[in-house]
Amino acid sequence: MLHLLKRHPIAIEAHFDYTLVLTYALPSEILKPLLFSGLELDTFQEFGFVAIAMVDVKHLRPKGMPAQLGQSFFLTGYRIFVRYRNKEGKNLRGLRILRSDTDRPLMSVFGNVFTHYNYELSSIKRKRTEDCLNIKVYTPSGKGNLEVEAAIGDGETDAALPVTSPFANLKEARQFEGPLPNTFDYEKETNSIVIVEGVRQDWRPRIISVKVPTAEFFSHPPFKGAEPRLASAFYIENVPYWWKAGKCEELPENND
């Protein structure tokens, strides 16, 4: 019965002080084996995409509960951009989470009880000035070690896309800016897709310039040797956010 708890069973709300999202392009054939039944890779040209989201979360709590009773923590999450056609025939865009890291023990425990997001308790250091944001993540296994230097700038103008980006312009890049409305996971006990819908306000991120000295996640299988290409880096501040309670859709028995 523990799988019933992992369905994100209640609505949750929080405030994002800031969010930095790095989107990497990788060959589609590397990412497709990481998807479970019912999902399709969301692609552009021959590429699929993995986002690394870094979020300063404040006052996470059941929706409607006073903010002062919530949990504040820092989160990094690794997600694949995917699509899912639901039972109503709607083509939903969303994310398939591969791993998550947090700096708060309570979030690590309860995050793994109530979600499939695979939280690992990690040491996370960050320093933000008027113009720069530096983030360093040290994970027990080393596989999620990450170092990012972001030029957050004047708060108004977009930077140029990375030279490694497959996107020709900002319009194309914004199709994969994340986070997308839905998060999908697989519940093997019932052969079902778990769908969690996020609701955001005032989501107008800017493209910024970043340096990424370390992204150890891509140094291990199945990514090792794949040479991921930084496609974009988005930054946004001061965003109210909430998630609806998760819902399940059973997959056909012959769905592979």
Secondary structure, 3 states (H helix, E strand, C coil): CHHHHCCCCCCEEEEEEEEEEEEEEEEHHHHHHHCCCCEEECCECCEEEEEEEEEEEEEEEECCCCHHHCEEEEEEEEEEEEEEECCCCCEEEEEEEEEEEECCHHHHHHHHHHCCCCEEECEEEEEECCCEEEEEEECCCCCCCEEEEEECCCCCCCCCCCCCCCCCCHHHHHHHCCCCCEEEEEECCCCEEEEEEEEECCCCCEECEEEEEEEHHHHCCCCCCCCCEEEEEEEEEEEEEEECCCEEEECCCCCC
